[in-house]
Amino acid sequence: MLLLAFDTATPAITAAVHDGTAVVAESTVVDARRHGELLLPSVDKVLAEAGASLSDVTGVVVGVGPGPYTGLRVGLVTAAAFGDTLGVPVHGLCTLDGLAHAAGASGTVGEGPFVVATDARRKEVYWARYEGPGRRVTDPAVDRPADIAERVAGLPAVGAGAALYPEVFTDVRPPADQSAGALASLAAQRLATGGGFLPALPLYLRRPDAQVPAGYKAVLPK
């Protein structure tokens, strides 16, 4: 097994290679505006560090969000292209689940309840609640932090979105950024135990920022 994992649903452009036993290479760059520019060099870097080529990959793992439209689609389109070209499966995982898995692996959260929150912009967060790192108990959602304050009160929280609103998320713990290594480890675990995956389709939760304006004037005669 050789899994190539990456995620562009957050400002972290992160890629990793997992050999079925452990992460053998990982690269993460935080840059909210350069997903398209940085993803493929990151993939080249981790493959080189792992001493592998793209043809050695037996499966692609990709974070499906939730995340903003522009960044998220970079990873998903790339995953689809690799899967089609290589003839290998593409395994989708919720980005929030990757952060939860990383928090559990590092010991910053235990088996009790906690939340994961990433920055959704517009003064909102993408978030979900967990009962332990491997058990998400709510669907991913997008909300203003003040609107969910009672639901997350006193709970440990991980993710950069939580760190932006300390008045709501009062017990913020690492990690802040997504890790493709954690995503790959979660995928390897699910493959070993027969766990399920999501379709490699974007989990947006809301409409894109760019929309066709209402009432625009036609420039061609009817």
PEHU-V325502 format. One record per residue. N is the residue number from 1. RES is the residue in three letters. SS is DSSP state (H for helix, E for strand, - for the rest). Layout:
# PEHU-V325502
n res ss
N RES SS
N RES SS
This chain:
# PEHU-V325502
n res ss
1 MET -
2 LEU -
3 LEU E
4 LEU E
5 ALA E
6 PHE E
7 ASP E
8 THR -
9 ALA -
10 THR -
11 PRO -
12 ALA E
13 ILE E
14 THR E
15 ALA E
16 ALA E
17 VAL E
18 HIS E
19 ASP -
20 GLY -
21 THR -
22 ALA -
23 VAL E
24 VAL E
25 ALA E
26 GLU E
27 SER E
28 THR E
29 VAL E
30 VAL E
31 ASP -
32 ALA -
33 ARG -
34 ARG -
35 HIS H
36 GLY H
37 GLU H
38 LEU H
39 LEU H
40 LEU H
41 PRO H
42 SER H
43 VAL H
44 ASP H
45 LYS H
46 VAL H
47 LEU H
48 ALA H
49 GLU H
50 ALA -
51 GLY -
52 ALA -
53 SER -
54 LEU H
55 SER H
56 ASP H
57 VAL -
58 THR -
59 GLY E
60 VAL E
61 VAL E
62 VAL E
63 GLY E
64 VAL -
65 GLY E
66 PRO -
67 GLY -
68 PRO -
69 TYR H
70 THR H
71 GLY H
72 LEU H
73 ARG H
74 VAL H
75 GLY H
76 LEU H
77 VAL H
78 THR H
79 ALA H
80 ALA H
81 ALA H
82 PHE H
83 GLY H
84 ASP H
85 THR H
86 LEU H
87 GLY -
88 VAL -
89 PRO E
90 VAL E
91 HIS E
92 GLY E
93 LEU E
94 CYS -
95 THR H
96 LEU H
97 ASP H
98 GLY H
99 LEU H
100 ALA H
101 HIS H
102 ALA H
103 ALA H
104 GLY H
105 ALA H
106 SER H
107 GLY -
108 THR -
109 VAL -
110 GLY -
111 GLU -
112 GLY -
113 PRO E
114 PHE E
115 VAL E
116 VAL E
117 ALA E
118 THR E
119 ASP E
120 ALA E
121 ARG E
122 ARG -
123 LYS -
124 GLU E
125 VAL E
126 TYR E
127 TRP E
128 ALA E
129 ARG E
130 TYR E
131 GLU E
132 GLY -
133 PRO -
134 GLY -
135 ARG -
136 ARG E
137 VAL -
138 THR -
139 ASP -
140 PRO -
141 ALA E
142 VAL E
143 ASP E
144 ARG -
145 PRO H
146 ALA H
147 ASP H
148 ILE H
149 ALA H
150 GLU H
151 ARG H
152 VAL H
153 ALA -
154 GLY -
155 LEU -
156 PRO E
157 ALA E
158 VAL E
159 GLY -
160 ALA H
161 GLY H
162 ALA H
163 ALA H
164 LEU -
165 TYR -
166 PRO -
167 GLU -
168 VAL -
169 PHE -
170 THR -
171 ASP E
172 VAL E
173 ARG E
174 PRO -
175 PRO -
176 ALA -
177 ASP -
178 GLN -
179 SER -
180 ALA H
181 GLY H
182 ALA H
183 LEU H
184 ALA H
185 SER H
186 LEU H
187 ALA H
188 ALA H
189 GLN H
190 ARG H
191 LEU H
192 ALA H
193 THR H
194 GLY -
195 GLY -
196 GLY -
197 PHE -
198 LEU E
199 PRO -
200 ALA -
201 LEU -
202 PRO -
203 LEU E
204 TYR -
205 LEU -
206 ARG -
207 ARG -
208 PRO -
209 ASP -
210 ALA -
211 GLN -
212 VAL -
213 PRO -
214 ALA -
215 GLY -
216 TYR -
217 LYS -
218 ALA -
219 VAL -
220 LEU -
221 PRO -
222 LYS -
